[in-house]
C-alpha cells in the first residue's frame, strides 16, 4: 500500500486550508481503532474529514459519512467533550519536511488557540494526540509509556514532544547539481536507496515516479549514470521541489496507485481529497474483504464437516432401523418352534414360514427360548422407536447442510474484491451467520434484529432491455423474492442446486422473448454451485408461486408451477473473461 508521503501531506493540507478553513467542528465519530471522522461545517458546505493513524494507511483527507452505529471509543468521546463546536482555524505541518500536522482549535477565528490535535503520519508509529493550549497532553489514540519506548513517551499530563527528527539532509532548491550529485553518489548503490537514505521527505513511490520521469530505473546503480542521466534526474528533482514550494500539484492516478506530481499519470483526478479517500478506502476494504472471507470460509468448512458426519451417522442408524421387522420375525419363529430349543444353544436354525428357507437365529445361552424371544421383540420395538426419533434429526441436520451450502455458494461468488459493495455483501453474510448463531459475536456489535433493506444486488440488462437482479447472499435473496418481486416479474433458480435468487423485472403486460429467458437462465446457472457445468437445469415461475416455509432459514424457498429451462453458465464465463481483459472492472455484459 502506498504510504502518504510528505509531498502528498503538504498537498492535501493546502487543499483543506483553501477550501475548508475556518470550519465549525460539529461532530466526531471514531470508525474503528485507527480512524476518526470529523464533521466540519463552513459557510458554504459541510463534509467529513478523515483522520487516520492506521499503520499502513495513515492519512488526512475528506471522506465518506460514518455509519449510523453507536461509537463506543473513548478517544472520540474525549475529543467531542473538549473541542466539540469549536472552530478549526488552522492546520499545518509543525516543521518543514516533518509529517506531523497541527490542527488548531479556537472559539472563533482570530481568538487564541485553545486546543491542538497533532496527527503524526509516521507508518507504524502514527498517532493522534490532543493537547491543551500549553501543549500538555490531554488524550491520545495511543499512549506510550517509558517501558514501551525509551526515546519518547506519550502520557496524559506530559508536555507534548514532537517525534525525533530525521538526521537526513533537507531538500533545497538552492543546492547545486554538483553538491546534490555528490551526496547521492558518495556511496555507490541503487538510486532509490541512496536518495531515501540521504534526504528527508522522500518516499519509494515519489522516487520511482521521479526516476521514471527522468528515463531511468529506481534500482539502477548510481555509478552507472552518465552526466546526462544526472542532469535529467536533477531537473526532475528541482521540478518536484518547485511544486512543493509553490504548492502547485498535479494529482491523478498512476498504474499502481496515485500521484500528486503528475509523473506517470494515466488518469487525472478531480480532487486530491477524492483520490486519497478512494485509494485508501479500497485498499483497506480489500484487506478486510480477504480476511473476512477467509474467516467465514474456514468456519463454514468446519461446520459442514461436522454436520455431514452427523447426518451420515443418522443415515446409518436409520438403515439399521430398516431391519426392525427382522427381530420380530425371528421371535415369531422361535415361539413357534419352542420344542426344538435345547438348553445351552448359542444359535438355532429354523425354516421361514413363507419361503421355507433356513433362518439362523442367534441366542443367549443363559436364557431360555421364551426369554430370547422377548429380547428379540424388545429389539424390534427399540428399532421402530429410533426411526421415529432419527428422521426429524436427520431432516434438521440436512436442512442445516443445505443452508450452509447456500451460504458457501454466496461466498464462492464473492471471489475477489472489486467495489465497496463486495465487502458490504460479505459483511451481510457475516451478520446473518452471527444472527443464526454460526459465528460468535461476544461484543454484540453485529446483531441487528431489524436490518435495513439491502440494495447491493448484481444488476444486468437482458437483450430486450429488461432489468435482471441477482441476490449476492441470503439476505439479498429474501429481499428480492419476498419484498421486491412484483406480480409480473419472473423468478429464476437452479433446480435442486444451491444458488442465487434471480429476478427478471417485467412491466405489466410485457412478454419476454426467448432470448431474455435464456439470458436470465444463463445468469442463474452461473451464480450457482453448478457454475463450472456445461448445462444446468433452471426453473422459473412467477413470484406468487414462491413460498418460504415456516421457520426456514434465510434464503430458503419452495416453489410450484415452475417451467424448466437449461442454462449455460459458459456463456457468462466467456463474457466475464472478455470484460476482465478489456476493462478490469465491472462494466459490460449488460451490467449497470
C-alpha positions in Angstrom: 0.0 0.0 0.0 1.3 3.4 -1.0 2.1 5.5 2.2 1.1 9.1 2.5 4.4 10.9 2.0 5.4 14.5 2.8 4.5 15.8 -0.6 1.0 14.4 -0.5 0.6 15.6 3.0 1.5 19.2 2.0 -0.8 19.0 -1.0 -3.8 17.8 1.0 -3.2 20.4 3.7 -3.1 23.1 1.1 -6.4 22.0 -0.4 -8.1 21.8 3.0 -6.8 25.2 4.1 -8.0 26.8 0.9 -11.5 25.2 0.8 -12.4 24.2 4.4 -11.0 26.8 6.8 -12.2 28.1 9.1 -14.8 25.5 9.9 -17.0 24.6 12.8 -16.4 21.1 14.3 -19.9 19.7 14.7 -19.3 16.0 15.3 -16.6 13.4 15.9 -17.1 9.7 15.2 -14.5 7.0 15.5 -15.0 4.4 12.8 -12.5 1.9 14.2 -9.4 1.8 16.4 -7.5 3.8 13.8 -9.8 6.3 12.1 -11.8 9.4 13.1 -14.5 11.1 11.0 -14.8 14.8 11.9 -17.9 16.7 10.7 -16.8 20.2 9.5 -19.2 23.0 8.5 -18.2 26.1 6.7 -20.4 29.0 5.5 -20.9 27.1 2.2 -20.6 23.4 2.8 -20.5 20.5 5.2 -18.3 17.4 5.0 -16.5 14.7 6.9 -12.8 14.9 7.4 -11.0 11.5 7.8 -8.1 11.5 10.2 -6.4 8.1 10.4 -3.3 6.8 12.2 -3.5 3.3 10.6 -0.1 1.7 10.5 -0.4 1.2 6.7 -2.9 3.8 5.7 -2.3 6.8 7.9 -3.9 9.8 6.2 -5.8 13.1 6.3 -8.4 13.7 3.7 -12.1 14.4 3.1 -14.0 11.1 3.4 -17.4 9.5 3.5 -20.0 9.9 6.2 -19.7 7.4 9.0 -22.2 4.6 9.5 -25.2 5.1 11.8 -24.0 2.8 14.5 -23.0 3.6 18.1 -19.5 5.0 18.7 -18.0 3.2 21.7 -14.5 4.6 21.6 -13.3 6.8 24.4 -10.8 8.8 22.3 -13.6 10.2 20.1 -15.8 10.9 23.2 -12.9 12.9 24.8 -12.5 14.9 21.6 -16.2 15.7 21.4 -16.0 16.9 25.1 -13.0 19.1 24.6 -13.3 20.5 21.0 -16.9 20.0 20.1 -18.5 23.1 18.5 -15.2 24.9 18.4 -13.7 26.3 15.2 -10.9 24.7 13.3 -8.9 27.7 12.4 -5.7 26.3 11.1 -3.9 23.1 10.1 -0.2 22.9 9.1 2.9 20.7 9.5 4.8 21.6 12.6 8.0 22.0 10.7 9.3 21.7 7.1 9.8 18.1 6.0 8.0 16.7 9.0 4.9 14.5 8.6 3.1 15.9 11.7 0.1 18.2 11.2 -1.1 20.6 13.9 -4.9 21.1 13.9 -5.6 24.3 15.9 -9.0 25.0 17.5 -10.4 28.2 18.9 -13.8 29.6 19.9 -13.8 31.6 16.6 -11.3 32.8 14.0 -8.9 35.3 15.5 -9.3 34.1 19.1 -6.5 32.5 21.0 -5.8 28.8 20.2 -7.4 26.6 22.9 -6.6 23.1 21.7 -4.1 21.3 19.4 -4.7 18.0 17.7 -1.4 16.6 16.5 -1.7 14.0 13.8 1.5 12.1 13.2 1.7 10.3 9.8 4.6 8.0 10.5 3.8 4.5 9.4 3.7 2.0 12.3 4.3 4.9 14.7 1.4 7.0 13.6 -0.7 8.6 16.3 -3.2 11.3 17.1 -2.6 13.4 20.2 -4.9 16.1 21.7 -3.2 18.8 23.8 -4.3 21.9 25.6 -3.1 25.4 24.7 0.1 24.9 26.8 0.8 21.7 24.8 0.1 19.4 27.8 -1.2 16.0 26.6 -4.9 15.5 27.4 -5.6 12.3 25.5 -4.0 10.2 22.7 -5.1 7.5 20.4 -2.0 5.5 21.6 -0.4 6.2 25.0 3.2 5.1 25.1 4.9 4.5 28.4 8.6 4.6 29.4 8.8 0.8 29.3 7.5 0.8 25.7 9.8 3.5 24.4 12.9 5.0 25.9 13.1 7.6 23.2 9.7 9.3 23.5 6.8 8.6 25.8 3.2 9.9 25.3 1.2 10.1 28.5 -1.6 12.3 29.7 -0.3 15.3 31.7 3.1 15.3 30.0 4.3 18.1 27.7 3.9 17.2 24.0 7.2 16.4 22.3 7.4 16.1 18.5 8.8 12.9 17.1 12.6 12.8 16.8 13.7 14.5 13.6 15.4 12.7 10.8 19.1 13.2 10.5 19.0 13.2 6.7 19.5 16.4 4.8 16.6 18.6 3.9 16.0 19.1 0.2 16.6 22.6 -1.1 16.2 24.4 -4.4 19.4 26.3 -3.6 21.5 23.2 -3.7 23.7 22.9 -6.8 23.8 19.9 -9.1 27.3 19.1 -8.1 26.6 19.1 -4.3 23.4 17.0 -4.9 25.1 14.5 -7.1 28.0 14.1 -4.7 25.7 13.4 -1.8 23.6 10.9 -3.7 26.6 9.1 -5.3 29.0 9.2 -2.4 28.5 5.6 -1.6 27.7 3.6 -4.8 24.3 1.9 -4.6 20.8 1.9 -6.1 19.3 5.3 -6.9 16.2 4.6 -4.8 18.1 3.6 -1.7 20.7 6.4 -2.0 18.0 9.1 -2.3 15.9 7.8 0.5 18.9 7.4 2.8 20.3 10.9 2.2 17.2 13.2 2.0 14.1 13.8 4.1 10.6 14.0 2.7 11.0 11.2 0.1 9.0 8.0 -0.4 9.5 5.0 -2.5 6.6 6.0 -4.7 7.9 9.5 -5.2 11.4 8.3 -6.1 10.0 5.7 -8.5 8.0 8.4 -10.3 10.9 10.8 -10.3 13.4 8.3 -11.8 10.8 7.1 -14.4 10.1 10.7 -15.5 13.9 11.0 -16.0 14.0 7.9 -18.1 15.9 5.9 -15.5 15.1 2.9 -13.2 14.9 3.3 -9.5 17.1 0.3 -8.9 19.8 1.5 -11.3 23.2 1.7 -9.6 24.4 5.3 -9.1 27.9 4.6 -10.5 26.4 3.7 -13.9 24.7 7.0 -14.5 26.1 9.3 -17.2 26.4 13.1 -16.8 23.2 13.5 -19.0 21.4 11.0 -16.7 22.3 13.0 -13.7 21.2 16.2 -15.4 17.8 14.8 -16.3 17.3 13.4 -12.8 18.3 16.7 -11.2 15.8 18.6 -13.3 13.0 16.3 -12.1 14.3 16.8 -8.5 14.1 20.6 -8.9 10.7 20.2 -10.6 9.4 18.4 -7.5 10.9 21.0 -5.1 9.2 23.8 -7.1 5.9 22.0 -6.8 6.3 21.8 -3.0 7.5 25.4 -2.7 4.7 26.8 -4.9 2.0 24.3 -3.7 1.3 23.6 -7.4 0.5 19.9 -7.6 -1.0 17.6 -10.3 -3.0 14.9 -8.5 -4.0 11.9 -10.5 -3.9 8.1 -10.9 -0.9 6.0 -11.8 -0.8 2.3 -12.7 -0.4 1.1 -9.1 -1.6 4.0 -7.0 -1.8 7.8 -7.1 0.5 10.7 -7.7 0.5 14.4 -6.8 3.4 15.4 -9.1 1.9 14.3 -12.4 4.7 11.8 -13.1 3.4 8.6 -14.7 -0.2 9.8 -14.5 -2.6 7.6 -16.5 -5.8 9.4 -15.4 -6.2 12.9 -13.8 -8.2 13.2 -10.7 -10.8 15.8 -9.9 -9.6 16.3 -6.3 -6.8 15.0 -4.3 -9.2 14.5 -1.4 -11.3 12.2 -3.6 -8.3 10.3 -4.8 -6.9 9.7 -1.3 -10.3 8.7 0.1 -11.0 6.3 -2.8 -7.5 4.8 -2.8 -7.1 4.1 0.9 -10.8 3.0 1.3 -10.3 0.5 -1.5 -7.0 -0.8 -0.1 -8.4 -1.2 3.4 -11.6 -2.7 2.1 -9.7 -5.2 0.2 -7.7 -6.2 3.2 -10.9 -6.6 5.3 -12.5 -8.5 2.4 -9.7 -11.1 2.2 -9.5 -11.5 6.0 -13.3 -11.8 6.5 -13.8 -14.1 3.5 -11.1 -16.5 4.8 -12.6 -16.4 8.3 -16.1 -17.3 7.0 -14.8 -19.9 4.7 -12.9 -21.7 7.4 -15.9 -21.6 9.7 -18.3 -22.9 7.1 -15.9 -25.7 6.1 -15.6 -26.9 9.8 -19.4 -26.6 10.3 -20.2 -28.6 7.2 -17.7 -31.4 8.1 -19.4 -31.8 11.5 -22.9 -31.6 10.1 -22.2 -34.1 7.3 -20.7 -36.5 9.7 -23.8 -36.2 12.0 -26.1 -36.7 9.0 -24.2 -39.7 7.8 -24.4 -41.2 11.3 -28.2 -40.7 11.3 -28.5 -42.3 7.9 -26.6 -45.4 9.1 -28.7 -45.7 12.2 -31.8 -45.4 10.0 -30.6 -48.2 7.8 -30.3 -50.3 10.9 -33.9 -49.4 11.8 -35.0 -50.5 8.4 -34.2 -54.1 9.7 -36.7 -53.6 12.5 -39.0 -56.4 11.3 -36.2 -59.0 11.3 -36.0 -59.4 15.1 -39.8 -59.7 15.3 -39.9 -62.4 12.6 -37.1 -64.3 14.3 -39.0 -64.0 17.6 -42.2 -65.4 15.9 -40.2 -68.3 14.6 -38.7 -69.1 17.9 -42.0 -69.0 19.7 -43.5 -71.3 17.0 -40.7 -73.9 17.4 -40.2 -73.8 21.2 -39.9 -77.6 21.2 -36.8 -77.5 19.1 -34.9 -75.3 21.6 -32.3 -77.0 23.8 -30.5 -75.5 26.8 -27.1 -74.1 26.0 -28.0 -73.3 22.4 -26.0 -70.2 21.0 -28.0 -70.2 17.8 -30.8 -72.2 16.2 -31.7 -72.7 12.6 -35.4 -72.7 11.7 -37.4 -72.7 8.5 -39.1 -69.5 7.4 -42.9 -69.6 7.4 -43.3 -68.1 3.9 -40.2 -69.3 1.9 -39.3 -72.4 4.0 -35.7 -71.1 3.8 -33.5 -71.8 6.8 -33.1 -68.8 9.2 -30.2 -68.7 11.6 -31.3 -67.1 14.9 -28.5 -66.1 17.4 -29.4 -66.9 21.0 -28.2 -66.1 24.5 -27.3 -69.5 26.1 -28.0 -68.1 29.6 -31.7 -67.5 28.7 -34.5 -69.9 27.7 -36.3 -69.8 24.4 -39.1 -67.5 25.6 -36.6 -65.1 27.2 -34.7 -65.0 23.9 -37.9 -64.3 22.0 -38.8 -61.4 24.4 -35.3 -59.9 23.8 -35.9 -60.0 20.1 -39.4 -58.4 20.5 -37.8 -55.6 22.6 -35.1 -55.0 19.9 -37.9 -54.7 17.3 -39.7 -52.1 19.4 -36.5 -50.1 20.0 -35.6 -50.0 16.3 -39.1 -48.8 15.5 -38.8 -46.0 18.1 -35.4 -45.0 16.8 -36.7 -44.4 13.3 -39.4 -42.0 14.6 -36.7 -40.1 16.6 -34.0 -40.2 13.9 -36.0 -39.0 10.9 -36.6 -35.4 12.3 -33.0 -35.2 13.5 -31.7 -36.2 10.0 -34.1 -33.7 8.4 -32.8 -31.0 10.7 -29.2 -31.8 10.0 -29.8 -31.9 6.3 -31.6 -28.5 6.4 -28.6 -27.0 8.1 -26.3 -28.5 5.5 -28.5 -27.1 2.7 -28.5 -23.7 4.3 -24.7 -23.6 4.9 -24.0 -24.9 1.3 -26.2 -22.0 0.1 -24.0 -19.6 2.1 -20.9 -21.3 0.7 -22.1 -20.7 -2.8 -22.6 -17.0 -2.0 -19.0 -16.8 -0.6 -17.6 -18.6 -3.7 -19.2 -15.9 -5.9 -17.6 -13.2 -3.9 -14.2 -14.4 -5.1 -12.3 -11.1 -5.4 -12.8 -7.5 -4.2 -13.8 -5.1 -6.9 -16.0 -2.5 -5.3 -17.2 -1.5 -1.8 -20.4 -3.4 -2.5 -18.4 -6.6 -2.5 -17.3 -6.0 1.1 -20.8 -4.9 2.2 -22.3 -8.1 0.7 -19.7 -10.1 2.7 -20.5 -8.2 5.9 -24.2 -9.0 5.4 -23.2 -12.7 5.2 -21.2 -12.3 8.4 -24.1 -10.6 10.2 -26.5 -13.3 9.0 -24.3 -16.1 10.4 -24.0 -14.3 13.7 -27.7 -14.0 13.9 -28.1 -17.7 13.1 -25.5 -18.5 15.9 -23.0 -19.9 13.5 -20.4 -17.2 14.3 -19.6 -15.8 17.7 -20.2 -12.1 18.4 -19.1 -11.6 22.0 -19.3 -7.8 21.7 -22.8 -7.8 20.3 -21.6 -5.5 17.6 -23.2 -7.2 14.6 -26.6 -8.2 16.0 -29.5 -6.3 14.4 -32.9 -7.8 14.7 -34.3 -5.4 12.1 -31.5 -4.9 9.4 -32.2 -2.2 6.8 -33.1 -3.5 3.3 -30.1 -4.5 1.2 -29.7 -2.9 -2.2 -26.3 -4.3 -3.2 -27.8 -6.7 -5.9 -26.0 -7.5 -9.1 -27.8 -5.8 -11.9 -27.8 -6.8 -15.6 -29.8 -5.9 -18.6 -31.5 -8.6 -20.7 -31.4 -8.3 -24.6 -34.8 -6.7 -24.7 -33.8 -4.1 -22.1 -35.4 -5.7 -19.0 -33.6 -5.4 -15.7 -32.2 -8.6 -14.1 -31.5 -8.6 -10.4 -29.4 -11.2 -8.6 -29.0 -11.7 -4.9 -25.5 -12.0 -3.6 -26.3 -13.5 -0.3 -29.3 -15.0 1.6 -30.4 -11.6 2.9 -30.5 -10.2 -0.6 -32.2 -13.3 -1.9 -35.1 -12.9 0.6 -35.2 -9.2 -0.2 -35.6 -9.9 -3.9 -38.0 -12.8 -3.7 -40.4 -11.8 -0.9 -40.3 -8.0 -0.9 -39.2 -6.6 -4.2 -40.7 -9.1 -6.7 -43.9 -7.9 -8.4 -46.8 -9.8 -9.8 -45.5 -9.5 -13.4 -41.9 -10.5 -12.7 -40.3 -13.9 -13.3 -38.3 -15.7 -10.6 -35.4 -18.0 -11.6 -33.4 -20.5 -9.6 -31.3 -23.6 -10.4 -33.3 -26.8 -9.9 -32.2 -28.6 -6.7 -28.9 -26.8 -6.7 -27.8 -24.1 -4.3 -27.6 -20.7 -6.0 -28.7 -17.1 -6.1 -32.3 -16.0 -6.5 -32.7 -14.2 -9.8 -35.5 -11.8 -10.8 -36.4 -10.7 -14.3 -38.3 -7.4 -13.9 -41.2 -7.0 -16.3 -43.7 -4.3 -16.8 -47.5 -5.1 -16.7 -48.4 -6.8 -20.0 -44.8 -7.3 -21.1 -43.8 -10.6 -22.6 -40.2 -11.6 -22.5 -38.5 -13.0 -25.6 -36.9 -16.4 -25.6 -33.5 -14.7 -25.6 -34.4 -12.8 -22.4 -35.4 -16.1 -20.7 -32.2 -17.8 -21.9 -30.1 -14.8 -20.8 -31.6 -14.9 -17.3 -31.3 -18.7 -17.1 -27.6 -18.5 -18.0 -27.1 -15.9 -15.2 -29.0 -18.1 -12.7 -26.8 -21.1 -13.7 -23.6 -19.1 -13.4 -24.4 -17.7 -10.0 -24.9 -21.2 -8.5 -22.8 -24.1 -7.4 -23.0 -25.5 -10.9 -21.0 -22.6 -12.4 -18.5 -24.9 -14.0 -21.0 -27.2 -15.7 -21.9 -27.0 -19.4 -25.7 -27.1 -18.9 -27.7 -26.6 -15.7 -31.4 -27.1 -15.2 -33.0 -23.8 -14.2 -36.6 -23.3 -13.2 -38.7 -20.1 -13.5 -42.1 -19.2 -12.2 -44.0 -16.1 -11.1 -43.2 -14.8 -7.5 -46.7 -15.6 -6.2 -45.8 -19.3 -6.5 -42.6 -19.0 -4.4 -43.0 -19.6 -0.7 -40.9 -19.5 2.4 -41.5 -22.5 4.7 -42.5 -21.6 8.3 -39.3 -21.3 10.4 -37.0 -21.7 7.4 -33.6 -20.1 7.4 -32.7 -17.1 5.3 -32.5 -17.8 1.6 -34.6 -21.0 1.7 -37.7 -21.1 -0.6 -40.0 -23.6 -2.2 -41.9 -23.2 -5.4 -44.6 -24.7 -7.7 -45.9 -24.4 -11.2 -42.4 -24.0 -12.5 -41.0 -24.3 -16.0 -37.6 -25.8 -16.7 -35.1 -24.2 -19.0 -31.4 -25.2 -19.5 -29.0 -22.5 -18.5 -25.5 -22.4 -20.0 -23.1 -20.7 -17.5 -20.2 -21.0 -20.0 -21.7 -18.0 -21.9 -21.4 -15.9 -18.8 -17.9 -17.1 -18.1 -16.8 -16.1 -21.6 -18.3 -12.6 -21.1 -16.7 -12.3 -17.7 -13.3 -13.2 -19.2 -13.7 -10.7 -22.0 -14.8 -8.0 -19.6 -11.8 -8.7 -17.3 -9.4 -8.4 -20.2 -11.0 -5.3 -21.6 -11.7 -3.2 -18.5 -10.5 -5.0 -15.4 -13.6 -3.7 -13.6 -17.3 -4.0 -13.7 -18.8 -2.9 -16.8 -20.4 -4.5 -19.9 -22.3 -7.8 -20.1 -25.4 -5.7 -19.8 -24.4 -4.9 -16.2 -25.4 -1.4 -15.0 
